[in-house]
Amino acid sequence: MSRVNILVIDDDQQICELLQGYLQRQDFNVFYQHDGRDVLSVLGEKKIDLVILDLMLPGEDGLSICQKIRQHSAVMIIMLTAVGEETDRIVGIEMGADDYLAKPFNPRELLARIKALIRRTSGELGQQRQQQQFAKVTNLYFADWMLDRNKCQLVSPEKIVIPLTQGEYALLTVLLEHANQVLSRDQLLSVIHNREAGPFDRTIDVQIARLRKKIESDAKNPHYIKTIRGGGYQFIAKVTYG
């Protein structure tokens, strides 16, 4: 397997050098820049697999850069935010970030987040998921929709490819694999993001809202993804595979 290419966007030279040295010792290729200028060109030229993006940047801020990247690429994005800035984290997920980490952070925790993202984009969402009956199938079907697990794409009944972030793809896959079962937010966060939910963690809720906008005819009155009061979420559909 080829080495993963990581782009760090942070205006702090010390953090950039620290992450580059640490992650390269973990067998990643790491590049960095201090702002978001030409980020789309860099993504293509260096074939970047994952972006570590600081929220607070000179000039164009991290949220705008995240949105720009997501409009053109499904590359994995981990956003770095200030401690206590819960609103910024939620907005970051809404803009398409796959995960976030508050500064200051332990590089080992960042490494764990990176590995979790890579595992789930490779079809490995943890030992529990590998034991499920759908773990090795290529496609999942519900109604006239198809989730192509080989290409990581969602195809609508009209045969239109619906863009998904890595987080949305992973969340939809888990929901389909456990169709008609109630899954708590803690369960979803543990399987998808490999961490426990904090008291105000709304990552799953935001990603559910994004998914509803893409697959529901009326996101405010969902047919497929039901909210279970005090329980979590339940995907209501007959799911087949092949």
VORO-77574 format. One record per residue (C-alpha): residue number from 0; residue in one letter; chain; x, y, z. Coordinates in nm, 3 decimals. Each point is the difference from the previous one (the first is absolute). Layout:
# VORO-77574
@nr: NUM; rest: A; kette: A; px: X; py: Y; pz: Z;
...
# end
This chain:
# VORO-77574
@nr: 0; rest: M; kette: A; px: 0.000; py: 0.000; pz: 0.000;
@nr: 1; rest: S; kette: A; px: 0.133; py: 0.344; pz: -0.093;
@nr: 2; rest: R; kette: A; px: 0.074; py: 0.253; pz: 0.271;
@nr: 3; rest: V; kette: A; px: -0.273; py: 0.243; pz: 0.096;
@nr: 4; rest: N; kette: A; px: 0.064; py: 0.362; pz: -0.098;
@nr: 5; rest: I; kette: A; px: -0.101; py: 0.255; pz: 0.267;
@nr: 6; rest: L; kette: A; px: -0.023; py: 0.377; pz: -0.042;
@nr: 7; rest: V; kette: A; px: 0.022; py: 0.215; pz: 0.316;
@nr: 8; rest: I; kette: A; px: -0.138; py: 0.354; pz: -0.030;
@nr: 9; rest: D; kette: A; px: 0.097; py: 0.200; pz: 0.307;
@nr: 10; rest: D; kette: A; px: 0.163; py: 0.343; pz: 0.039;
@nr: 11; rest: D; kette: A; px: 0.210; py: -0.121; pz: 0.295;
@nr: 12; rest: Q; kette: A; px: 0.338; py: -0.110; pz: -0.134;
@nr: 13; rest: Q; kette: A; px: 0.081; py: -0.194; pz: 0.316;
@nr: 14; rest: I; kette: A; px: -0.320; py: -0.207; pz: -0.022;
@nr: 15; rest: C; kette: A; px: 0.060; py: -0.070; pz: -0.368;
@nr: 16; rest: E; kette: A; px: 0.354; py: -0.122; pz: 0.061;
@nr: 17; rest: L; kette: A; px: -0.108; py: -0.202; pz: 0.305;
@nr: 18; rest: L; kette: A; px: -0.276; py: -0.178; pz: -0.192;
@nr: 19; rest: Q; kette: A; px: 0.215; py: -0.055; pz: -0.305;
@nr: 20; rest: G; kette: A; px: 0.277; py: -0.163; pz: 0.204;
@nr: 21; rest: Y; kette: A; px: -0.236; py: -0.208; pz: 0.216;
@nr: 22; rest: L; kette: A; px: -0.226; py: -0.124; pz: -0.279;
@nr: 23; rest: Q; kette: A; px: 0.286; py: -0.075; pz: -0.236;
@nr: 24; rest: R; kette: A; px: 0.142; py: -0.227; pz: 0.268;
@nr: 25; rest: Q; kette: A; px: -0.337; py: -0.178; pz: -0.014;
@nr: 26; rest: D; kette: A; px: 0.058; py: -0.065; pz: -0.372;
@nr: 27; rest: F; kette: A; px: -0.212; py: 0.282; pz: -0.145;
@nr: 28; rest: N; kette: A; px: 0.107; py: 0.252; pz: -0.263;
@nr: 29; rest: V; kette: A; px: -0.063; py: 0.345; pz: 0.148;
@nr: 30; rest: F; kette: A; px: -0.010; py: 0.341; pz: -0.169;
@nr: 31; rest: Y; kette: A; px: -0.098; py: 0.331; pz: 0.155;
@nr: 32; rest: Q; kette: A; px: -0.093; py: 0.355; pz: -0.083;
@nr: 33; rest: H; kette: A; px: -0.098; py: 0.298; pz: 0.212;
@nr: 34; rest: D; kette: A; px: -0.318; py: 0.112; pz: -0.179;
@nr: 35; rest: G; kette: A; px: -0.258; py: -0.130; pz: -0.241;
@nr: 36; rest: R; kette: A; px: 0.132; py: 0.164; pz: -0.315;
@nr: 37; rest: D; kette: A; px: 0.013; py: -0.238; pz: -0.296;
@nr: 38; rest: V; kette: A; px: -0.127; py: -0.284; pz: 0.222;
@nr: 39; rest: L; kette: A; px: -0.197; py: -0.158; pz: -0.285;
@nr: 40; rest: S; kette: A; px: 0.309; py: -0.006; pz: -0.221;
@nr: 41; rest: V; kette: A; px: 0.206; py: -0.154; pz: 0.280;
@nr: 42; rest: L; kette: A; px: -0.262; py: -0.271; pz: 0.055;
@nr: 43; rest: G; kette: A; px: 0.028; py: -0.104; pz: -0.363;
@nr: 44; rest: E; kette: A; px: 0.373; py: 0.038; pz: -0.049;
@nr: 45; rest: K; kette: A; px: 0.101; py: -0.195; pz: 0.310;
@nr: 46; rest: K; kette: A; px: -0.298; py: -0.242; pz: -0.004;
@nr: 47; rest: I; kette: A; px: -0.091; py: 0.084; pz: 0.359;
@nr: 48; rest: D; kette: A; px: -0.202; py: -0.262; pz: 0.190;
@nr: 49; rest: L; kette: A; px: -0.066; py: 0.192; pz: 0.323;
@nr: 50; rest: V; kette: A; px: 0.004; py: 0.366; pz: 0.105;
@nr: 51; rest: I; kette: A; px: 0.067; py: 0.121; pz: 0.355;
@nr: 52; rest: L; kette: A; px: -0.152; py: 0.348; pz: -0.004;
@nr: 53; rest: D; kette: A; px: 0.031; py: 0.269; pz: 0.267;
@nr: 54; rest: L; kette: A; px: -0.312; py: 0.207; pz: 0.054;
@nr: 55; rest: M; kette: A; px: 0.182; py: 0.325; pz: 0.080;
@nr: 56; rest: L; kette: A; px: 0.207; py: 0.106; pz: -0.299;
@nr: 57; rest: P; kette: A; px: 0.113; py: 0.338; pz: -0.133;
@nr: 58; rest: G; kette: A; px: -0.211; py: 0.121; pz: -0.289;
@nr: 59; rest: E; kette: A; px: -0.248; py: -0.268; pz: -0.103;
@nr: 60; rest: D; kette: A; px: -0.109; py: -0.195; pz: 0.309;
@nr: 61; rest: G; kette: A; px: -0.009; py: -0.376; pz: 0.037;
@nr: 62; rest: L; kette: A; px: -0.377; py: -0.028; pz: -0.037;
@nr: 63; rest: S; kette: A; px: 0.007; py: 0.170; pz: -0.339;
@nr: 64; rest: I; kette: A; px: 0.291; py: -0.214; pz: -0.112;
@nr: 65; rest: C; kette: A; px: -0.181; py: -0.314; pz: 0.119;
@nr: 66; rest: Q; kette: A; px: -0.307; py: 0.097; pz: -0.201;
@nr: 67; rest: K; kette: A; px: 0.214; py: 0.072; pz: -0.307;
@nr: 68; rest: I; kette: A; px: 0.174; py: -0.337; pz: 0.025;
@nr: 69; rest: R; kette: A; px: -0.326; py: -0.186; pz: 0.049;
@nr: 70; rest: Q; kette: A; px: -0.153; py: 0.156; pz: -0.310;
@nr: 71; rest: H; kette: A; px: 0.272; py: -0.159; pz: -0.211;
@nr: 72; rest: S; kette: A; px: 0.134; py: -0.299; pz: 0.191;
@nr: 73; rest: A; kette: A; px: -0.100; py: -0.286; pz: 0.233;
@nr: 74; rest: V; kette: A; px: 0.344; py: 0.007; pz: 0.167;
@nr: 75; rest: M; kette: A; px: -0.007; py: -0.078; pz: 0.374;
@nr: 76; rest: I; kette: A; px: 0.007; py: 0.314; pz: 0.219;
@nr: 77; rest: I; kette: A; px: 0.087; py: 0.031; pz: 0.370;
@nr: 78; rest: M; kette: A; px: -0.059; py: 0.350; pz: 0.134;
@nr: 79; rest: L; kette: A; px: 0.201; py: 0.149; pz: 0.288;
@nr: 80; rest: T; kette: A; px: -0.204; py: 0.228; pz: 0.224;
@nr: 81; rest: A; kette: A; px: 0.050; py: 0.197; pz: 0.320;
@nr: 82; rest: V; kette: A; px: -0.101; py: -0.160; pz: 0.329;
@nr: 83; rest: G; kette: A; px: -0.359; py: 0.082; pz: 0.089;
@nr: 84; rest: E; kette: A; px: -0.101; py: 0.121; pz: -0.347;
@nr: 85; rest: E; kette: A; px: -0.284; py: -0.250; pz: -0.037;
@nr: 86; rest: T; kette: A; px: -0.186; py: 0.216; pz: -0.254;
@nr: 87; rest: D; kette: A; px: 0.303; py: 0.006; pz: -0.229;
@nr: 88; rest: R; kette: A; px: 0.029; py: -0.378; pz: 0.018;
@nr: 89; rest: I; kette: A; px: -0.365; py: -0.045; pz: -0.095;
@nr: 90; rest: V; kette: A; px: 0.032; py: 0.244; pz: -0.290;
@nr: 91; rest: G; kette: A; px: 0.315; py: -0.182; pz: -0.110;
@nr: 92; rest: I; kette: A; px: -0.188; py: -0.330; pz: -0.020;
@nr: 93; rest: E; kette: A; px: -0.283; py: 0.177; pz: -0.185;
@nr: 94; rest: M; kette: A; px: 0.254; py: 0.130; pz: -0.251;
@nr: 95; rest: G; kette: A; px: 0.115; py: -0.357; pz: -0.065;
@nr: 96; rest: A; kette: A; px: 0.285; py: -0.068; pz: 0.244;
@nr: 97; rest: D; kette: A; px: 0.022; py: -0.368; pz: 0.096;
@nr: 98; rest: D; kette: A; px: 0.131; py: 0.053; pz: 0.352;
@nr: 99; rest: Y; kette: A; px: 0.141; py: 0.268; pz: 0.228;
@nr: 100; rest: L; kette: A; px: 0.256; py: 0.031; pz: 0.277;
@nr: 101; rest: A; kette: A; px: 0.031; py: 0.279; pz: 0.255;
@nr: 102; rest: K; kette: A; px: 0.330; py: 0.181; pz: 0.055;
@nr: 103; rest: P; kette: A; px: 0.222; py: -0.062; pz: 0.186;
@nr: 104; rest: F; kette: A; px: 0.002; py: -0.367; pz: -0.092;
@nr: 105; rest: N; kette: A; px: 0.213; py: -0.307; pz: 0.051;
@nr: 106; rest: P; kette: A; px: 0.155; py: -0.114; pz: -0.332;
@nr: 107; rest: R; kette: A; px: -0.084; py: -0.359; pz: 0.097;
@nr: 108; rest: E; kette: A; px: -0.370; py: 0.090; pz: 0.012;
@nr: 109; rest: L; kette: A; px: 0.027; py: 0.162; pz: -0.343;
@nr: 110; rest: L; kette: A; px: 0.170; py: -0.316; pz: -0.129;
@nr: 111; rest: A; kette: A; px: -0.288; py: -0.208; pz: 0.138;
@nr: 112; rest: R; kette: A; px: -0.253; py: 0.223; pz: -0.179;
@nr: 113; rest: I; kette: A; px: 0.196; py: -0.029; pz: -0.326;
@nr: 114; rest: K; kette: A; px: 0.017; py: -0.378; pz: 0.023;
@nr: 115; rest: A; kette: A; px: -0.373; py: -0.020; pz: 0.078;
@nr: 116; rest: L; kette: A; px: -0.081; py: 0.203; pz: -0.310;
@nr: 117; rest: I; kette: A; px: 0.226; py: -0.213; pz: -0.217;
@nr: 118; rest: R; kette: A; px: -0.150; py: -0.322; pz: 0.137;
@nr: 119; rest: R; kette: A; px: -0.353; py: 0.104; pz: -0.076;
@nr: 120; rest: T; kette: A; px: 0.079; py: 0.119; pz: -0.352;
@nr: 121; rest: S; kette: A; px: 0.161; py: -0.339; pz: -0.059;
@nr: 122; rest: G; kette: A; px: -0.319; py: -0.174; pz: 0.103;
@nr: 123; rest: E; kette: A; px: 0.118; py: -0.084; pz: 0.354;
@nr: 124; rest: L; kette: A; px: -0.224; py: 0.165; pz: 0.256;
@nr: 125; rest: G; kette: A; px: 0.128; py: -0.198; pz: 0.295;
@nr: 126; rest: Q; kette: A; px: -0.015; py: -0.359; pz: 0.114;
@nr: 127; rest: Q; kette: A; px: -0.373; py: 0.011; pz: 0.071;
@nr: 128; rest: R; kette: A; px: -0.082; py: 0.102; pz: -0.357;
@nr: 129; rest: Q; kette: A; px: 0.233; py: -0.259; pz: -0.150;
@nr: 130; rest: Q; kette: A; px: -0.210; py: -0.268; pz: 0.168;
@nr: 131; rest: Q; kette: A; px: -0.323; py: 0.121; pz: -0.162;
@nr: 132; rest: Q; kette: A; px: -0.151; py: -0.195; pz: -0.288;
@nr: 133; rest: F; kette: A; px: 0.034; py: 0.293; pz: -0.240;
@nr: 134; rest: A; kette: A; px: 0.371; py: 0.053; pz: 0.067;
@nr: 135; rest: K; kette: A; px: 0.126; py: -0.144; pz: -0.328;
@nr: 136; rest: V; kette: A; px: -0.276; py: 0.097; pz: -0.243;
@nr: 137; rest: T; kette: A; px: 0.053; py: 0.252; pz: -0.276;
@nr: 138; rest: N; kette: A; px: -0.334; py: 0.177; pz: -0.027;
@nr: 139; rest: L; kette: A; px: -0.283; py: 0.077; pz: 0.242;
@nr: 140; rest: Y; kette: A; px: -0.349; py: 0.076; pz: -0.130;
@nr: 141; rest: F; kette: A; px: -0.301; py: 0.168; pz: 0.159;
@nr: 142; rest: A; kette: A; px: -0.311; py: 0.095; pz: -0.195;
@nr: 143; rest: D; kette: A; px: 0.150; py: 0.097; pz: -0.338;
@nr: 144; rest: W; kette: A; px: 0.320; py: 0.140; pz: 0.149;
@nr: 145; rest: M; kette: A; px: 0.340; py: -0.169; pz: -0.019;
@nr: 146; rest: L; kette: A; px: 0.306; py: 0.048; pz: 0.220;
@nr: 147; rest: D; kette: A; px: 0.301; py: -0.114; pz: -0.201;
@nr: 148; rest: R; kette: A; px: 0.258; py: -0.104; pz: 0.259;
@nr: 149; rest: N; kette: A; px: 0.269; py: -0.055; pz: -0.260;
@nr: 150; rest: K; kette: A; px: -0.015; py: 0.359; pz: -0.124;
@nr: 151; rest: C; kette: A; px: -0.134; py: 0.145; pz: 0.328;
@nr: 152; rest: Q; kette: A; px: -0.287; py: 0.159; pz: -0.191;
@nr: 153; rest: L; kette: A; px: -0.371; py: 0.043; pz: 0.055;
@nr: 154; rest: V; kette: A; px: -0.214; py: -0.033; pz: -0.314;
@nr: 155; rest: S; kette: A; px: -0.354; py: 0.138; pz: -0.005;
@nr: 156; rest: P; kette: A; px: -0.304; py: -0.169; pz: -0.159;
@nr: 157; rest: E; kette: A; px: 0.062; py: 0.232; pz: -0.297;
@nr: 158; rest: K; kette: A; px: 0.353; py: -0.145; pz: -0.033;
@nr: 159; rest: I; kette: A; px: 0.159; py: 0.324; pz: 0.120;
@nr: 160; rest: V; kette: A; px: 0.311; py: -0.024; pz: 0.218;
@nr: 161; rest: I; kette: A; px: -0.063; py: 0.188; pz: 0.325;
@nr: 162; rest: P; kette: A; px: 0.324; py: 0.141; pz: 0.147;
@nr: 163; rest: L; kette: A; px: 0.076; py: -0.121; pz: 0.353;
@nr: 164; rest: T; kette: A; px: 0.273; py: 0.103; pz: 0.239;
@nr: 165; rest: Q; kette: A; px: 0.198; py: -0.283; pz: 0.158;
@nr: 166; rest: G; kette: A; px: -0.193; py: 0.054; pz: 0.322;
@nr: 167; rest: E; kette: A; px: -0.338; py: -0.012; pz: -0.175;
@nr: 168; rest: Y; kette: A; px: 0.098; py: -0.312; pz: -0.193;
@nr: 169; rest: A; kette: A; px: 0.115; py: -0.177; pz: 0.316;
@nr: 170; rest: L; kette: A; px: -0.314; py: 0.100; pz: 0.189;
@nr: 171; rest: L; kette: A; px: -0.234; py: -0.114; pz: -0.277;
@nr: 172; rest: T; kette: A; px: 0.185; py: -0.332; pz: -0.030;
@nr: 173; rest: V; kette: A; px: -0.044; py: -0.071; pz: 0.371;
@nr: 174; rest: L; kette: A; px: -0.368; py: 0.097; pz: -0.010;
@nr: 175; rest: L; kette: A; px: -0.062; py: -0.230; pz: -0.297;
@nr: 176; rest: E; kette: A; px: 0.190; py: -0.288; pz: 0.158;
@nr: 177; rest: H; kette: A; px: -0.221; py: 0.037; pz: 0.309;
@nr: 178; rest: A; kette: A; px: -0.325; py: 0.089; pz: -0.176;
@nr: 179; rest: N; kette: A; px: -0.310; py: 0.006; pz: 0.223;
@nr: 180; rest: Q; kette: A; px: 0.216; py: -0.007; pz: 0.314;
@nr: 181; rest: V; kette: A; px: 0.025; py: 0.292; pz: 0.241;
@nr: 182; rest: L; kette: A; px: 0.357; py: 0.130; pz: 0.023;
@nr: 183; rest: S; kette: A; px: 0.093; py: 0.248; pz: 0.270;
@nr: 184; rest: R; kette: A; px: 0.216; py: 0.303; pz: -0.067;
@nr: 185; rest: D; kette: A; px: 0.269; py: -0.152; pz: 0.220;
@nr: 186; rest: Q; kette: A; px: 0.000; py: -0.322; pz: -0.206;
@nr: 187; rest: L; kette: A; px: 0.021; py: 0.189; pz: -0.329;
@nr: 188; rest: L; kette: A; px: 0.275; py: 0.233; pz: 0.122;
@nr: 189; rest: S; kette: A; px: 0.199; py: -0.292; pz: 0.141;
@nr: 190; rest: V; kette: A; px: -0.017; py: -0.205; pz: -0.320;
@nr: 191; rest: I; kette: A; px: 0.044; py: 0.283; pz: -0.250;
@nr: 192; rest: H; kette: A; px: 0.230; py: 0.243; pz: 0.179;
@nr: 193; rest: N; kette: A; px: 0.164; py: -0.239; pz: 0.248;
@nr: 194; rest: R; kette: A; px: -0.072; py: 0.219; pz: 0.303;
@nr: 195; rest: E; kette: A; px: -0.253; py: 0.050; pz: 0.275;
@nr: 196; rest: A; kette: A; px: -0.257; py: 0.276; pz: -0.022;
@nr: 197; rest: G; kette: A; px: 0.047; py: 0.306; pz: 0.216;
@nr: 198; rest: P; kette: A; px: -0.298; py: 0.156; pz: 0.182;
@nr: 199; rest: F; kette: A; px: -0.055; py: 0.253; pz: -0.281;
@nr: 200; rest: D; kette: A; px: 0.133; py: -0.195; pz: -0.297;
@nr: 201; rest: R; kette: A; px: -0.232; py: 0.050; pz: -0.299;
@nr: 202; rest: T; kette: A; px: 0.219; py: -0.153; pz: -0.270;
@nr: 203; rest: I; kette: A; px: -0.241; py: -0.286; pz: -0.076;
@nr: 204; rest: D; kette: A; px: -0.306; py: 0.228; pz: 0.006;
@nr: 205; rest: V; kette: A; px: 0.157; py: 0.235; pz: -0.253;
@nr: 206; rest: Q; kette: A; px: 0.103; py: -0.284; pz: -0.231;
@nr: 207; rest: I; kette: A; px: -0.350; py: -0.153; pz: 0.028;
@nr: 208; rest: A; kette: A; px: -0.146; py: 0.336; pz: -0.104;
@nr: 209; rest: R; kette: A; px: 0.230; py: 0.014; pz: -0.302;
@nr: 210; rest: L; kette: A; px: -0.093; py: -0.354; pz: -0.102;
@nr: 211; rest: R; kette: A; px: -0.370; py: 0.075; pz: 0.029;
@nr: 212; rest: K; kette: A; px: 0.034; py: 0.292; pz: -0.240;
@nr: 213; rest: K; kette: A; px: 0.154; py: -0.236; pz: -0.254;
@nr: 214; rest: I; kette: A; px: -0.230; py: -0.303; pz: 0.019;
@nr: 215; rest: E; kette: A; px: -0.331; py: 0.122; pz: 0.142;
@nr: 216; rest: S; kette: A; px: -0.271; py: 0.167; pz: -0.209;
@nr: 217; rest: D; kette: A; px: -0.079; py: 0.208; pz: 0.310;
@nr: 218; rest: A; kette: A; px: 0.290; py: 0.028; pz: 0.243;
@nr: 219; rest: K; kette: A; px: -0.226; py: 0.144; pz: 0.272;
@nr: 220; rest: N; kette: A; px: -0.233; py: -0.301; pz: -0.019;
@nr: 221; rest: P; kette: A; px: 0.243; py: -0.284; pz: -0.077;
@nr: 222; rest: H; kette: A; px: -0.121; py: -0.331; pz: -0.137;
@nr: 223; rest: Y; kette: A; px: 0.326; py: -0.197; pz: 0.031;
@nr: 224; rest: I; kette: A; px: 0.202; py: 0.143; pz: 0.291;
@nr: 225; rest: K; kette: A; px: -0.221; py: 0.024; pz: 0.307;
@nr: 226; rest: T; kette: A; px: 0.093; py: 0.171; pz: 0.324;
@nr: 227; rest: I; kette: A; px: -0.076; py: -0.220; pz: 0.300;
@nr: 228; rest: R; kette: A; px: -0.066; py: 0.215; pz: 0.305;
@nr: 229; rest: G; kette: A; px: 0.251; py: -0.086; pz: 0.270;
@nr: 230; rest: G; kette: A; px: 0.144; py: -0.275; pz: -0.219;
@nr: 231; rest: G; kette: A; px: 0.178; py: 0.130; pz: -0.305;
@nr: 232; rest: Y; kette: A; px: -0.077; py: -0.075; pz: -0.365;
@nr: 233; rest: Q; kette: A; px: -0.163; py: -0.278; pz: -0.200;
@nr: 234; rest: F; kette: A; px: 0.020; py: -0.060; pz: -0.375;
@nr: 235; rest: I; kette: A; px: -0.341; py: -0.122; pz: -0.119;
@nr: 236; rest: A; kette: A; px: 0.026; py: -0.198; pz: -0.322;
@nr: 237; rest: K; kette: A; px: 0.049; py: -0.344; pz: -0.145;
@nr: 238; rest: V; kette: A; px: 0.369; py: -0.027; pz: -0.084;
@nr: 239; rest: T; kette: A; px: 0.131; py: -0.254; pz: -0.248;
@nr: 240; rest: Y; kette: A; px: 0.350; py: -0.063; pz: -0.123;
@nr: 241; rest: G; kette: A; px: 0.186; py: -0.139; pz: -0.296;
# end
